[in-house]
Amino acid sequence: MRVMRVRTQCRACGFPFRAVLTADLAELACPHCAAARPVAREGWSESSVETCPLCSCRHFYRQRDFNRALGCGLVAAGAVLVPWTFGLSLIAFGLVDIWLYKRLPEAVVCYKCDTVYRDARPGPRQGEFDLLKHDVLKYGKSWEPNEAQGETPS
């Protein structure tokens, strides 16, 4: 049976939540406002994602599955202890942060809906984050220069 752990955000209320997608799941409901959205059955398996089952986007990027709040907290704790440790705590906590970052697995993220697929292994087409690709897919921006503002193609 196909099972995938995800972290997504409700389109209706904006509430971020975690969920488990299964092959027989037809809709994913928000635990906060109960708004539901359809889940596609094709394009994903328990270890890979080729098409986002929540928004049908085919563009993904990879990132470390690292809790950003924990990483910032470690560096902040090291910074708070600086006066008593003569700066060594900042270096020590920074090294712990880097060690944790290197040990954690990668996750796959959808450019369009920002859903994080925790159990998916990144494929060869799923590279590092590209800001231009993100803006084009998520906000509908164009690669072409804006002629209304007087920009001319080079």
C-alpha positions as CSV (number, residue, x, y, z in Angstrom):
1,M,0.0,0.0,0.0
2,R,1.3,3.4,-1.0
3,V,1.8,5.8,2.0
4,M,3.5,9.2,2.0
5,R,4.0,11.6,4.9
6,V,3.5,15.3,3.9
7,R,3.5,18.7,5.3
8,T,1.2,21.1,3.5
9,Q,-0.9,24.2,3.9
10,C,-4.7,24.7,3.6
11,R,-5.6,26.8,0.6
12,A,-8.7,28.1,2.3
13,C,-7.4,29.2,5.8
14,G,-3.6,29.0,5.4
15,F,-3.2,26.6,8.3
16,P,-0.1,24.5,7.9
17,F,-0.6,20.8,8.9
18,R,0.9,17.4,8.5
19,A,-0.9,14.5,6.9
20,V,-0.4,11.0,5.5
21,L,-1.4,10.3,1.9
22,T,-2.5,6.8,1.1
23,A,-3.4,5.2,-2.3
24,D,-7.1,5.0,-1.3
25,L,-7.4,8.6,0.0
26,A,-9.7,10.7,-2.3
27,E,-9.6,14.0,-0.4
28,L,-7.3,15.7,2.1
29,A,-9.2,17.7,4.7
30,C,-7.8,20.6,6.7
31,P,-7.9,19.8,10.4
32,H,-8.6,23.5,11.2
33,C,-11.4,24.5,8.8
34,A,-12.4,21.1,7.3
35,A,-11.9,22.4,3.7
36,A,-11.0,19.5,1.5
37,R,-9.0,19.2,-1.7
38,P,-8.7,16.2,-4.1
39,V,-5.7,13.9,-4.0
40,A,-4.6,12.4,-7.3
41,R,-3.8,8.7,-7.3
42,E,-1.2,8.8,-10.1
43,G,2.3,10.3,-10.3
44,W,3.5,9.3,-6.9
45,S,4.6,6.2,-4.9
46,E,5.8,5.5,-1.4
47,S,9.4,6.6,-2.3
48,S,9.1,9.1,-5.2
49,V,7.0,11.9,-6.5
50,E,6.8,12.8,-10.2
51,T,3.5,14.7,-10.1
52,C,2.1,16.5,-7.0
53,P,-1.0,14.7,-5.9
54,L,-2.4,17.9,-4.4
55,C,-1.9,20.5,-7.2
56,S,-0.8,18.4,-10.2
57,C,2.5,20.3,-10.6
58,R,5.5,18.4,-12.1
59,H,8.2,20.7,-10.7
60,F,10.0,19.9,-7.4
61,Y,13.1,20.8,-5.6
62,R,15.1,19.1,-2.9
63,Q,16.0,20.4,0.6
64,R,17.2,18.9,3.8
65,D,14.4,17.7,6.1
66,F,15.7,19.9,8.9
67,N,13.6,21.8,11.5
68,R,14.5,25.4,10.9
69,A,13.4,26.5,14.3
70,L,15.7,24.0,15.9
71,G,18.6,25.2,13.8
72,C,17.9,28.9,14.6
73,G,17.5,28.0,18.3
74,L,20.9,26.3,18.4
75,V,22.6,29.3,16.9
76,A,20.7,31.7,19.2
77,A,21.6,29.6,22.3
78,G,25.2,29.7,21.2
79,A,25.0,33.5,20.8
80,V,23.4,34.0,24.2
81,L,26.3,32.1,25.9
82,V,29.0,34.1,24.1
83,P,29.8,36.5,27.0
84,W,30.6,33.5,29.3
85,T,32.4,31.3,26.8
86,F,34.4,33.9,24.9
87,G,32.6,33.0,21.6
88,L,33.4,29.3,21.8
89,S,29.7,28.4,22.4
90,L,28.8,30.0,19.1
91,I,31.3,27.8,17.3
92,A,30.2,24.7,19.2
93,F,26.5,25.2,18.6
94,G,27.2,26.0,15.0
95,L,29.1,22.8,14.5
96,V,26.2,20.8,16.1
97,D,23.9,22.5,13.7
98,I,26.0,21.6,10.7
99,W,26.4,18.0,12.0
100,L,22.6,17.6,12.3
101,Y,22.1,19.2,8.9
102,K,24.5,16.7,7.2
103,R,22.9,13.7,8.9
104,L,19.3,14.3,8.1
105,P,17.8,13.0,4.8
106,E,16.6,15.1,1.9
107,A,12.9,15.8,1.3
108,V,11.1,16.8,-2.0
109,V,9.1,20.0,-2.1
110,C,6.6,21.2,-4.7
111,Y,7.3,24.6,-6.2
112,K,3.6,25.5,-6.7
113,C,1.9,24.5,-3.4
114,D,5.0,24.2,-1.1
115,T,4.0,20.7,0.0
116,V,6.9,18.8,1.6
117,Y,7.1,15.1,0.8
118,R,9.1,13.6,3.6
119,D,9.3,10.0,2.5
120,A,10.2,10.7,-1.2
121,R,13.8,10.3,-2.4
122,P,14.7,13.2,-4.8
123,G,15.0,12.2,-8.4
124,P,17.5,13.4,-11.0
125,R,15.3,16.2,-12.2
126,Q,14.7,17.5,-8.6
127,G,17.6,19.8,-8.0
128,E,18.3,22.7,-5.7
129,F,15.8,25.5,-5.2
130,D,15.6,28.0,-8.2
131,L,14.0,31.3,-7.3
132,L,13.1,32.2,-10.9
133,K,11.3,28.9,-11.4
134,H,9.5,29.3,-8.1
135,D,8.2,32.8,-9.1
136,V,7.1,31.7,-12.5
137,L,5.3,28.6,-11.2
138,K,3.8,30.0,-8.0
139,Y,3.0,33.6,-8.9
140,G,2.7,33.4,-12.7
141,K,5.6,35.8,-13.4
142,S,7.2,35.8,-16.8
143,W,10.7,35.3,-18.0
144,E,10.1,38.1,-20.5
145,P,11.0,41.7,-19.7
146,N,8.1,44.0,-18.6
147,E,7.6,46.3,-21.6
148,A,5.0,48.3,-19.8
149,Q,7.8,49.7,-17.5
150,G,10.1,50.6,-20.4
151,E,12.3,47.5,-20.2
152,T,13.6,46.3,-23.5
153,P,14.9,42.8,-24.3
154,S,18.7,42.6,-24.5
